[in-house]
């Protein structure tokens, strides 16, 4: 799992690399990164003001990897 927790970095190459390798990304829904993540397909986007959101999303992926 790739976790991208920046709310200011608009483009993370790690997001593309993770997706190319079949690895889901958890990220805040910021410009650039949100374009690379299809929610529920190759990762989970969380609201920018939800500070607990990334950990909740990461646990969701770990608890339900088949999803």
Backbone as CSV, one residue per row, in Angstrom:
resi,resn,N_x,N_y,N_z,CA_x,CA_y,CA_z,C_x,C_y,C_z
1,UNK,0.843,-1.162,0.000,0.000,0.000,0.000,0.896,1.235,0.000
2,UNK,0.468,2.219,-0.795,1.137,3.517,-0.836,0.247,4.510,-0.092
3,UNK,0.835,5.295,0.791,0.071,6.302,1.525,0.692,7.659,1.233
4,UNK,-0.092,8.532,0.632,0.356,9.874,0.246,-0.445,10.871,1.073
5,UNK,0.158,11.435,2.124,-0.605,12.244,3.086,-0.399,13.745,2.960
6,UNK,0.231,14.202,1.908,0.429,15.632,1.750,-0.849,16.299,1.251
7,UNK,-1.184,17.442,1.832,-2.316,18.219,1.333,-1.836,19.384,0.478
8,UNK,-0.515,19.522,0.340,0.022,20.616,-0.468,0.754,20.138,-1.716
9,UNK,1.293,18.937,-1.694,1.984,18.426,-2.878,0.933,17.902,-3.843
10,UNK,0.794,18.582,-4.965,-0.263,18.257,-5.898,0.026,17.081,-6.800
11,UNK,1.232,16.652,-6.896,1.508,15.527,-7.770,2.571,14.652,-7.142
12,UNK,2.237,13.418,-6.909,3.188,12.491,-6.327,3.469,11.364,-7.301
13,UNK,4.702,11.268,-7.756,5.079,10.216,-8.693,4.864,8.836,-8.077
14,UNK,4.992,8.736,-6.771,4.799,7.443,-6.117,3.392,6.902,-6.347
15,UNK,2.423,7.783,-6.524,1.057,7.359,-6.785,0.960,6.625,-8.114
16,UNK,1.601,7.174,-9.138,1.607,6.525,-10.452,2.386,5.218,-10.428
17,UNK,3.529,5.234,-9.753,4.350,4.021,-9.662,3.597,2.910,-8.930
18,UNK,2.917,3.265,-7.850,2.148,2.278,-7.090,1.036,1.694,-7.957
19,UNK,0.334,2.544,-8.667,-0.757,2.073,-9.517,-0.244,1.155,-10.620
20,UNK,0.894,1.502,-11.215,1.477,0.662,-12.263,1.849,-0.720,-11.735
21,UNK,2.170,-0.792,-10.447,2.551,-2.069,-9.835,1.352,-2.803,-9.220
22,UNK,0.149,-2.220,-9.353,-1.031,-2.857,-8.780,-1.188,-2.634,-7.289
23,UNK,-0.527,-1.604,-6.783,-0.556,-1.294,-5.356,-1.518,-0.131,-5.111
24,UNK,-2.482,-0.285,-4.225,-3.431,0.805,-3.979,-2.792,1.958,-3.210
25,UNK,-3.316,3.160,-3.448,-2.842,4.364,-2.771,-3.954,4.959,-1.931
26,UNK,-3.605,5.393,-0.744,-4.489,6.187,0.107,-3.956,7.611,0.027
27,UNK,-4.835,8.559,-0.296,-4.387,9.936,-0.466,-5.506,10.908,-0.147
28,UNK,-5.081,12.122,0.233,-6.057,13.199,0.326,-6.485,13.555,-1.091
29,UNK,-7.684,14.069,-1.226,-8.263,14.416,-2.521,-7.760,15.801,-2.943
30,UNK,-6.494,15.848,-3.393,-5.882,17.095,-3.847,-5.663,17.026,-5.352
31,UNK,-5.580,18.191,-5.978,-5.376,18.252,-7.425,-4.157,17.446,-7.833
32,UNK,-4.237,16.800,-8.947,-3.133,15.994,-9.446,-3.237,14.569,-8.952
33,UNK,-3.058,14.401,-7.677,-3.132,13.058,-7.093,-4.540,12.498,-7.277
34,UNK,-5.547,13.342,-7.094,-6.921,12.861,-7.234,-7.224,12.443,-8.668
35,UNK,-6.505,13.000,-9.639,-6.690,12.600,-11.037,-6.141,11.204,-11.298
36,UNK,-5.175,10.780,-10.524,-4.528,9.485,-10.732,-5.213,8.353,-9.968
37,UNK,-6.071,8.702,-9.023,-6.728,7.675,-8.203,-8.205,7.612,-8.558
38,UNK,-8.656,6.430,-8.949,-10.080,6.179,-9.121,-10.548,5.530,-7.831
39,UNK,-11.317,6.273,-7.078,-11.723,5.839,-5.739,-12.344,4.446,-5.770
40,UNK,-11.750,3.542,-5.005,-12.245,2.184,-4.925,-11.682,1.256,-5.993
41,UNK,-10.980,1.802,-6.980,-10.392,0.990,-8.046,-8.898,0.774,-7.792
42,UNK,-8.151,1.863,-7.728,-6.707,1.756,-7.476,-6.294,2.515,-6.216
43,UNK,-7.269,2.792,-5.368,-6.955,3.470,-4.118,-8.190,4.083,-3.489
44,UNK,-7.944,4.856,-2.458,-9.021,5.536,-1.743,-8.619,6.984,-1.527
45,UNK,-9.521,7.906,-1.898,-9.304,9.330,-1.658,-10.098,9.729,-0.420
46,UNK,-9.479,10.560,0.420,-10.169,11.055,1.606,-10.218,12.574,1.562
47,UNK,-11.178,13.142,2.271,-11.335,14.599,2.289,-10.121,15.263,2.938
48,UNK,-9.759,16.423,2.425,-8.553,17.133,2.874,-8.572,17.515,4.345
49,UNK,-9.742,17.724,4.905,-9.821,18.148,6.309,-10.016,16.982,7.269
50,UNK,-10.000,15.774,6.761,-10.214,14.583,7.594,-8.860,13.998,7.993
51,UNK,-8.353,14.381,9.145,-7.013,13.956,9.573,-6.956,12.477,9.953
52,UNK,-8.075,11.887,10.271,-8.109,10.461,10.601,-8.410,9.608,9.364
53,UNK,-8.834,10.253,8.288,-9.235,9.567,7.074,-8.191,8.633,6.478
54,UNK,-6.923,9.070,6.356,-5.926,8.168,5.765,-5.742,6.873,6.553
55,UNK,-5.717,6.964,7.874,-5.537,5.732,8.658,-6.771,4.837,8.550
56,UNK,-7.962,5.433,8.532,-9.178,4.631,8.365,-9.184,3.931,7.006
57,UNK,-8.792,4.655,5.958,-8.750,4.079,4.613,-7.699,2.978,4.522
58,UNK,-6.551,3.194,5.153,-5.485,2.178,5.137,-5.963,0.903,5.834
59,UNK,-6.620,1.045,6.969,-7.150,-0.133,7.667,-8.226,-0.829,6.830
60,UNK,-9.010,-0.055,6.101,-10.024,-0.643,5.237,-9.369,-1.520,4.164
61,UNK,-8.292,-1.057,3.562,-7.575,-1.843,2.556,-6.945,-3.073,3.192
62,UNK,-6.337,-2.904,4.345,-5.696,-4.046,5.009,-6.699,-5.096,5.466
63,UNK,-7.880,-4.649,5.898,-8.894,-5.584,6.383,-9.687,-6.246,5.254
64,UNK,-9.727,-5.603,4.086,-10.471,-6.144,2.950,-9.619,-6.083,1.683
65,UNK,-8.508,-6.803,1.639,-7.596,-6.692,0.486,-8.205,-7.164,-0.838
66,UNK,-9.198,-8.051,-0.773,-9.810,-8.538,-2.004,-10.629,-7.448,-2.708
67,UNK,-11.060,-6.452,-1.948,-11.810,-5.335,-2.523,-10.889,-4.503,-3.356
